[in-house]
Amino acid sequence: MTQQKLWRTTKPWMPHEWATKKEAWLRVHAALSENIELTQRDLKAHLLAKRLVGAARVIAPDGSERCIIFEPAFWGPVELTFAWSMTGCEKHARKDEKWHFFVRRRELDRLYPVTAASEQPTPGAHGEPTPQRRKPGPKDETGWRLTYAGEAYLFKQKMGRLPSATELAKICADKLEYQPDPRSIQRLLNSLAGE
């Protein structure tokens, strides 16, 4: 029996063509009203059906790098558990290799366009996010971010994941008189997830 080919090597890596797995997860998650189970299911189904194209930058212990694009069969045994984790692909990594997963932006943008609600930064010339301009307004002096960040940290310690913006708002509703805008809470969670 011949083994099915699970990926092909590509060069050169073009950062602007690829979104991180985390960005793809967050877009799908936002489109599905932050339903984790449906996000896991739909993201995997899109990768298996070639509606999304997955890739990885594989960094060897000596610092060398190879870039691979996955065939749909690669995703069969893989479980996309959260924005920052997945299982089932460990057997393919060589000792001490680091795999960084991506989704091709072209298909992701077609299926899950960037909207004001998702607030995903767009990549700059070198794949770095370009800072988003904020509307001028009064500076928040209530210090809610520290309270919310602390509660998010405690939630993650207890549950193994960061809370959704809705969960965090409910947790903190009684702790402060000030209730921030849900988009502000989501921005805080996005920055905490990026740490």
N, C-alpha and C positions, 0 to 999 in steps of 0.2 A: 504494500500500500504506500503510495507516495504522500508525503506530507504537503498540506496545502500551504502556499505562500501567504504569509500574514502581513507583509509590508514590503515596500520598495524604498531604496535610498534615493534621496533627492539632494541636489545642490544647485545653486547656493540657497541658503535660508533667507527668505525675504520677510522680515518681521511685520511689515505693514499688511501682509496678506493673511496673517494668522492672529486669532484671538486666543487668549489663554483659556484653558478648560474652565477656570474659575469664572471668567467673563461669560462664557457660553452658558454655564450652569445658572448664573445669576439672571441672565436674560430669559431663559426658559422658565426659571422659578418665578420671576416677576410676571411673566405672561400667564402663568397658571395659578395666579393668586397665592403664591408662596406655598403651594402644595408639594411637599418633598417627594411623596410617593409617585405622583404624576410626573414630576420633574425627572426622577430617576428613570421611569418607564419611557417617557417620550424622548429624552436625550439618547438613550441607548437605541431605541427603535429607529431614530433618525440616522444614527451611525451605521446600524445594520443594513438599512435600506438605501444607503448612499445619498440620502438627502442632506447629510452633513458629512464632511470629510475630516477625519482625525489624523493627527500627526504628533511627532515627538522630536524633541532635541535631546539626544542621549549624550551625556558627558561622561567620559571614561576617567578613571582615577589619575591618569597621566595628563588630563586636561584636554585631550583630543575630543572632537565632537563629530557625531554623525547625525544627520537629519533624516527621518523616515516618515513616510506617509503610509497609513494603515489601510489594508484591505478590510472590507466589512467583516470577514470571518474573525478577525482579531478580537472584535468586540463581543463575540458570543459568550465566552466565559467571564467577561469583565463585568463587575458590578460598580456602577457610578454612585457611590454612597452619599457624597456631599460635594460641595464646590471644591474643597481642598483635598479630597481623598477618594481612592478607588481601590478595588481589590480584584485579584484574578489575573493580573498581568506580571506579577512578581517573577514567575518562572522564566520569563524572557530576558530578564536583566542579568548581566554578568556581574560578578562580584564587585561591589563598591561603585557600580555605575549609578548615575542619577538620571532619571527620566523625567522630562518636563513636557506635559501634554498640552496640545493646542487643537483648535478647530478652525478650519478655513473660514475666513471672514465673509467671503462672497456668498456662500450658502447660508451662513448664520444670519447675515443681514437680510437675506431674502425671506427666511422663515420667521425670524425674530428681529425686526428692525429696531434700531435704537430709538427710544422714545424719551420724552421728558420724564416719564415715570421711572424708566430704568436708570436714568442718569449715569450711563456708562461713558467714561471719557473716550474720546476718539484718539487714535494714535497719531503721533507727530511724525516727522521725517525719519526718525530712527527707531520707530516702534514705541517710543516713550509717550505716556499720556500727555496731552496738552492740557494745561490748567484751564478749568472752566471759569468763565467770568461770572461773578456774582452780582446780583442787583444791589445797588446801594441801599442801605437801610441802617437802622439803629443797631449797634452792637449789643449782643445779648450779654447781660451782666448777671444773670441768675445762677450761673455755674451748673446748669442741669447736666452738661456733658459728663462731668466727673461722676455724678451720681449714676447716670445711665451706664457709663462705661464700667463702673464698679459692679453694678447689678448684672451687666452682660457677662463680665468675667466670672462672677459667682455662678451664674446659670451655666456657663460653659464647663466649669469645674464639676458641677453636679450632673449635667446632662450629656457632656461630651461634644457639644456643639454650641454655636452662638444662637441666641433666640432670634426669632423674626422681629421685625419692627413692631408688629401688633402685640406679640408676647411681651416684649420689653416695655411697651407703653402701658400694658396692663399691670406689670410688676411694679412700675414706678409711679402709677397713678396716685397712690396714697402718700408717697414720700415727698412730693413737691407740690406747691400750689400752681406752678407753671407747667403747662403741658405743651411740649414742642410740636411742631409740624411733623407728620409722619415721614416726610421726605428728609427732614433733618435727622431724624432717628435712623433712617436707612443709611444716610451718608456716614453717620457715626459707626454703624455696624460694618459698613464696607471698609472703613479705615481700620477697624479692629481686626477684621478678617484678613487684611493685607499684612498684618504684623508678622 
